[in-house]
C-alpha cells in the first residue's frame, strides 16, 4: 500500500481545481454570464473526485515508514479530510443549482468557499511538513 501512497505528492495538486471553481463562481456573482457557472461546477466536481483520491493516497503515504507521525501530520490529515468532504458536499450541492432558489446557490457558494479555505490550510500544513515551518518566509 505504501507504493500507492507515494502518488500523494503528485496528486495533491489536482484539488487546486477548487480554487478555479471559486474564481469562476466569483465571476458568476459579478456578471450575468451563467456560462461561468458551468466552469465552476465542472471544476468542483473534478476537484472533489481528485480530492478523494488524494486523501486516500495521503492516508496510505502517512502510514508508510517514510513518514514520521507528528501533530502537524495529524492536522494536515484531518483538515485535508474535511476539505475532501467539503468538496464532495459542494459537488453534490452543485446538482441542485438549476432547480433551486437563491438559498441553494448561497449554500453551494458557502460550501465551495469554505472548502477552498480548508484545501489552502491543508496545503500549507503539507508544505510545512515537507519544507519545514516558515517555508513561506524564506
C-alpha positions, 0 to 999 in steps of 0.5 A: 500500500505504501507504493500507492501512497507515494502518488500523494505528492503528485496528486495533491495538486489536482484539488487546486481545481477548487480554487478555479471553481471559486474564481469562476463562481466569483465571476458568476456573482459579478456578471450575468454570464451563467456560462461561468457557472458551468466552469465552476461546477465542472471544476468542483466536481473534478476537484472533489473526485481528485480530492478523494483520491488524494486523501486516500493516497495521503492516508496510505503515504502517512502510514508508510515508514517514510513518514514520521507521525507528528501533530502537524501530520495529524492536522494536515490529515484531518483538515485535508479530510474535511476539505475532501468532504467539503468538496464532495458536499459542494459537488453534490450541492452543485446538482441542485443549482438549476432547480433551486432558489437563491438559498441553494446557490448561497449554500453551494457558494458557502460550501465551495468557499469554505472548502477552498479555505480548508484545501489552502490550510491543508496545503500549507500544513503539507508544505510545512511538513515537507519544507519545514515551518516558515517555508513561506518566509524564506 
